[in-house]
């Protein structure tokens, strides 16, 4: 090969590497990509082809080398030049005020100390060593002094730069020991566990365990298959220009291509730290990744140095922990509930335990297969998890403390309520009671029918529904609209006034939108969004009943499974009679106005924070009625982010992506333009 051609190939390889490193920085750190994923993949494939043809030109820092190492026999021990100390923990506000008083006393300062407050990631701490801008080593925290060498595995993490980036390459430090937290996002964790179940492998108990197990694989190819991410938060050593504050340090790391958490607050007082803690606590379950508190650090580096550290932890930082979301307790028994579709769901009856400030006495076991796979028995000690408004669940059994007295639960072959045979349809994970007149199913169907997003009947609560069904006052949806105040007043804990209020609420609910009517019917697989889509495509109920399955499936957002369920529902004579009975009972379906000319048609909205002028569900309904679409996450395709109080991380992401941010007043103005 001629020398000019060699130089051309070498130059092209180098140009591709630099470009790929640059685009990694734009994507993972700035959250502002300049090219599409397809363009990035084409560049990477070209680089791979060139390096395969010219292996002598491959370098360790090439983007193609993220999975280039052979499996290890064991991990190498790597000492940390600066110990990775653990943090003292605080569990109440007074602990934080004590920390602040202690800091001010040691600094001999009467002035308020400024802090940097960061989300405390629930992941695995690592240290990455960069020499002359190139990643040369990575180690876990270990015991704080010596960790395990996981360089090959860390290189597989897409958000880890193999080469430091930034706007000023001349300022790259000759040595940087960057510290961060490796984690797995919650949605990716769920998909990872689903895949493991499909392969008959035991699922991970939680995202932290999954991240730790993935990082400690001897074969980097396995790690590369795991959706690991990283946020950087500090350093061991760094040469070159130094910084004056924790916040400046974080900005320096970010400028070098190292990803930091966008929710960090800087130069805040201790009172503002506590406000921040409360904000994060309220939105922690919407972040998409797990955090277990807030890390509070004295912002000024010179003050950190003056405060120093004990042998165990720095005096200038503390972790303020949230209430636990997981606790261990004992399974006292197992009950089987019957849902509105007849699904039999096993539920663990627990020795009451406080999780996140809430006493938990019951936890779902999902279905018979899941209960058997986890081998949950009566008498077991188990790990229980509660997150936000999600129903508590049993994560796993602590089998090491079994005594041999634990009992396997025999799953019933018949409905525990009506005694009818339970049938398991091929391809489904649940057994179902096939008796449509089963009282348990009826109660759940009535509960769904009167719920907030369906007919929204105020006062139609769980205990009243139980009495209405058990006293045979309600046997169908239509019976709700024929209720008699005198009969209701005779029920336990009711009375004349309560009965009149309920009758008034039932009367008010008779006028209902087409979308709410469809949702209330409880058609399998049809949620609020699907009901809204159907209501926009069909002018009335007759049109929907008569349409073909193929036409329903062709609606964007519906799909074949849902279409089949909808068609089968209306093919059944008794379901069509339910609709007729409701209309005969005085229910009036109100069809939304056509919004073809609306400014909101085709626009995508995301809602965040607490809305005051209207509830989030009401805002969602109005936007969709006006032709818009509401989604749960911010992307480059989002048109508007509607913010309420305590908007959270979605606001930061919207700003980074250039999404227009509007308040409730602006949303109402947009909605008025569609009327």
C-alpha positions, 0 to 999 in steps of 0.5 A: 500500500502506498504511503499517501493511501496509508495516511488517508486511511489513518487520517480517516480512522482518527477523524471518525474516532474524534467525531464519535467521541464528540457525538458521545459527549453531545448525546450523554453529557449535553443531552443535545445530539447533533446527529441521528442514531442512524448516522452515529451507527453508520460512522461506528460501522465504518470505523469498525470496518477500517479497523478490521482491515487495518488491525495495527491501527486499533487503539485502546481508546477507540469507540470500537473497543467498548467490548474488546477485552477477553473474559477475566479469571479474577478481578485485579486489586486496585488501590485508591490514591485518595480513599473513597470514604463513606458518608455519615447518614442523617434521617431527620431534619434536626440531624441536618441542623446539627451538621450545619452547626458543627460545620460552622463551629469547626470553621469558626464562622457565624456566617451561613455556610453555602452547600451543594446538594445532590441526589444520592444515587442508589447505585455502585460507586466507582473511580475512573482514572484518565491519563492524558485524557485517556481512560486507563483504569477503573475500580469499584469502591471496595473497602474505600482503600482498595477496589476491584479493577473493572476497567473492561466492564466500565468501558462498555457503559455508553455514557462513560467517555473513553477519551476526555472531551470538552471545548478546550483540549489544551486544558485536559488534566494529565491525571484525573481520578473521576468518581461516579455512581453506576446505575440502571434506570427503572424502565430498563431494569424492568425490561432486563428482568422480563428478558431474564424471566423469558430465559428462565433466569432469576430476576434481580431484586432491585436496580442496585443489585442488577448494576452491581452484578453487571459491573462485576461480571468476569466477561465484559460481553455480559456487562455490555448487554446490561443497560448501565449508566453513570453520573459523576459527582467528585474526584480523587486527584486532578492535575492542572487548574484547580477549582474553588467550589464543589459546583465549579468542580462539577462544571469542570467534570461536565466540560471534560465530557463526564455526565453529572446529574442535572438536578444538583443545586448549588450555593444553597443555605441549609434551609434551602437544602431541606426544601430541596430534600422535600422536593426530591422526596415528592418526585423521587418515583418519577425520576426514572432511576432510584435515589435514596436521599440527598448528599449535602456537601460544603461548597467551598473547596478551601472549607472542605480542606479545613474541615478534613475527614475522620478515618471513616467519613469526610466532615464536610459532607453528609447523606440525608436519607429518605424513608426506606422503600424496602423492608423485611417482614413475615408472610402470615398467610396468602389470600386470593383476590378476584378482579373485575375480569375474573383474574385470580391474584394471590396476595400476601398477608404480612406482619405489618411493617412501616415502609416509607412512612406507610404501614404495609400489611398486604403485598401483591404476589402478581400471579400463580407463576410468579409466586411459584417462581419466587417460591413464596411460602406461608411463614417465610421472611420476605423483602417487601418493596413499596414505591410511590402509589404502586401496590406493595410487592414481595421482591424475594424470599430470604431463604437462608432463615427458613426453619422448615416449618414454612408451608407451600400455598395450594393455589385454588382450582375454583373461584374463592368467592363463587366456587366456579371453576377457574380457567387458565387460558393458553398464553396467559399468566393468570387463572380466571373465574369464568362466572360473569355473575360472580359477586367479586367481579361485579364489585370490582366492575362497579368500582371501576365504572364509578371511578374518577376517570370513568363516571366519577360518581362521588361517594360510591366507595368500596364499602358502599359498593360491597353493601349495594351488591350484597343487598342485591340493590345493584346487579348491573351498571344500569342499576346504579342509575335506578337507586332509591334514596330510601333503600340506600339510607337503610344501609349501614353507616348511611342515612338520609343525607348521605343517601341524598348526596349519593343520588345527586352525584349519580344524577350529575354523572349521567352526562358523560363524554364518549371517552369516559363511557368507553373506559367505564365499560371495562373492555380488556386492554382499553385504558383512558388513552385508548378510549380517547383515541376511539372516541375521536375516530367514531362518531357514536357507539353504533359506528364503533360496534359495527366497524371491523377489527381491521379498521380498529387496529389501523388506528394509531395507538390501538394495535391488533391485540386491543382491536381484537379485545374491543371487537370481541367485547361488542360481539357479545350480546350481553355487552351490547345490552349493557350499553342499551340499558345504560342509555335507557336509564338516562345516561347521555353520551356527550361527544367532544367537538371536532378539533380539526382546525385546533392549534393543539391538533398533533401537538404533544404535551407533558405535564409536570408538578402539581397543577392548581387550576385543574387536576392533571387528569382534567388537563389531560382530558381537555388537551386530548379533547382539543386534539393534542396528545399527552405523554409521560416523558420529555423528548425532542418531539415534545411541543409543550411542557406544562409546569405546576408547582415543584416541576422536577427533572422534566423541567431541566430536560425540557430546557436542555432540549429546547422544549417550550415551557408553559404554565397553567395560565398559558395552557388555559389560553391555548385551550380557549383558542380551540373552543 
